[in-house]
Amino acid sequence: MQRDIFEALSRREFMKKAAFTGAAAYLGLDYKTAAAEPPPETTTIRLSQMKPACWAPQYMAEELLHQEGFTDVQYVKRAKGMTVNEHLASGEVDLSVAFSARHLSNLELGDIGVVISGLHVGCYYLLGSDRVRSVRDLKGKTVWAWSTPESGPHIFFKTIVAYVGLDPAKDINYAWVPMGEAKKLFAEGKLDGFISFPPAAQELRAKNIGHVLVNTNVDRPWSQYFCCMMVGGREFIKKNPVATKRALRSIMRANDIVAREPEASARRLIEKEVRKASEYDYVVQSLKDIPYEKWRDYNPEDTIRFYALRLRELGIIEANPQEIIDQNTDWRFLESLKKELKINYV
Amino acid sequence: MNQQGAEVTGKEGAEGDVARMAWLPRLVAMAPVTVHAKVVGAFLAIVAVLVAFGGLGLIVLKESNQRTEDFLELQRKIAAYRQLQHDTTSQLYSITTALLTPNEQMLDSALRQLNQYRYDLERVQFVSKDEAELFQRIQTEHEALIRVVTQVVELTRAGRVYDAMELRHTQARPLSDRLERLTNEMVNRAEAGIVAKSDESHKAYVVSQRMVIGFGLASVGLALLLGYAISRSLMGPVMRMDALLARISLGDFSHRIMVPNRDELGDLAEHLNRMSEELVGLYHQIERASNYKSEFLANVSHELRTPLNVIIGYSEILMEEAEDRKADAFIPDLKKIRISGLHLLALINDILDLSKIEAGKLELIPELFDVAGMVHEVVSTVEPLARKYENSLKVNCDENLGRMYADQTRVRQMLLNLLSNACKFTENGVVTLDAARDAGKHHDWLHLRVEDTGIGMTEGQLSKLFRPFSQAKTEASKKYDGTGLGLVITKQFCNMMGGKMAVASTYGSGTTFTLRLPMDANHARAVKVPAMNA
């Protein structure tokens, strides 16, 4: 079945489907507005290709990017261990999705990319074993919070436990194992906590392994803020403001497509080799869980402020929120798209 | 004020002294203001630093106080925002409850909640005056929520529960969510404000810390620097003037000092230099006069001694003839003539010695002689005098004192003077002479000690003891014989030989003189003979 779906996917078919469900209106593309703008400074746009399924909008934006004048849309694979910031700084990509907390944690390491918009609300799940009923119950327990301490999920886990007064360095034991082994250990009851972005958590839930301690889609305060955000290379944004705006418009509109067409979006992820075909169902579930349609209601600046406060509490960063906002965000593009995209905030 | 000393004639190189002075003390010294003004200026500079320090401290305290106020303000905001957030959730809860149990009590409760809303909003408006735009958005959302809640209540009262639930789901809930995010944003802003204030506070602390250390070091540094500059600019000239005065006191008028000061010290140095120049002239005049006097005294003494010796000689001849002719009536008068002549001769001899010493014409003629023999010889000479005053003369003299290389005549004269004085100023007492040899580092010393149990001296008399003719001015001179020059000459001889002379006396109990003379004149260091009236 998976094979059939995979084979059924093609750019042509996607556009056909889009035309069937409302064509440009469905895509949210205002050709008049786009045509009135100057052409992009560059016809090539390079986006960072990474594993999280929740980043589906940037893949679904491919056709929209073509419509915006980008003749060459590239998804550049990131080397293992390389951060989004490093990927942007290397000049290999122009724009990327980044997990907000992880991205801000790089602040002390040097020039981080400029945040230009939010993308979607919470996608993380923190699952617990039968031995834990709440996050505070994780004290003294062994948890899988990704395989490396510098990873985004690990940093996010630390903010979650620190928020309820636990010391993530002293109160928690970590199992530094690969995800596959972690799933096995969690299923065997050898771990009491498991955090992941889509689709790993959905897979565990589908198999009735563990129970949800924190679902950042719905649980406060995490559900009140963007989880992943759009980040641009500082130089690219400076040199290509029109291209940046056009690319951002495409990706933000692709949010709506993912919200309406999670299945098609899942197939696109498989087509782009972001996820495996065997993960299709979990990816679809993940995309359905995430409220992609809500992006207009959320204030990306407040997300930066919120996570900056949390990371500072943890001692991961030293800068104060306003300094970070002043130096590492640029809402001009989102602001200029406010009326066109019916954005409630900013 | 004048800058001192353009002309320098001294050997010490006064210009070199000035050049060696550090630039800051030199600068302070050259400032054309009084010493008083310089000292006051330095104090005022330090006071100015301290006042500036205090002023900045007050500013820092004021800023710190302001930050505390800001913290409180932000805390008030957070509390108000949280209350609003809580009541938004409560509102949604009360609507849900009213929909589940649609009775009047529940509906009234939901409507009453709206009043609470307004009150919360007023509070938020009060505490967030500086965030008017955000408040405006909250207010708009609140008004929308109030309208929707009112509609939900009205629909429920009308029995249209399904429509009410739909309205709650499609409008009230999203509005409530947005309000929650808005209040979250306000809370986050306030928290970020607190963090920023905390950073400011930390930076201010660091700045204050550096400022305190900086000002402390600056104050200490300034005090030390000014203290150093002023003290050096004052003490340098004072010390140079002191050195100049010391040289002048030793009779060296060849030096001048140069100080860069343009204050009272500059004037003083100029006056000292002028005084030194004047003293040079005066010294030469006095020296010439002294030489004339000594020469005159030597000549006069010589001219007087010749006829005086004739007078003494004839008086003795006449006494012998008177004795031969049994003319006893003339003998007492002739004795008086002879004694007076001898006294006058002794006086003239002493004056001659003294004048020679002062004129630098008296030369010591050292020779080897047996000390013990010389001592006994002097003792035998003075014994008649001791008997005359009924004194017991005790002599403690080591027979193995050995030989001494010195001017025997003068050593004998010194000892004779001391023993004679002791015998004359003691009646029915004891005069003791101790003669001993002391081993020295480079050469041996002859130690002579003459102690009597006589009349002794007061402190006033002791202070005038070595002044010429001082005895003549006392009552003692009327009773006791003597020229009053013996001790002066003894002291001068002692100095010339490189020895030391000391005296200790208790009025009414006696006097002790000690003489310490080098056994070998070749190793003696003669001391310059002071002026007669020194």
Interface residues (C-beta under 8 A of the other chain):
Chain A: R220 P221 Q224 D297 Y298 N299 D302 R305 F306 A308 L309 R312 N320 P321 Q322 E323 N344
Chain B: P174 D177 R178 E180 R181 N184 E185 N188 R189 E191 A192 G193 V195 A196 S198 D199
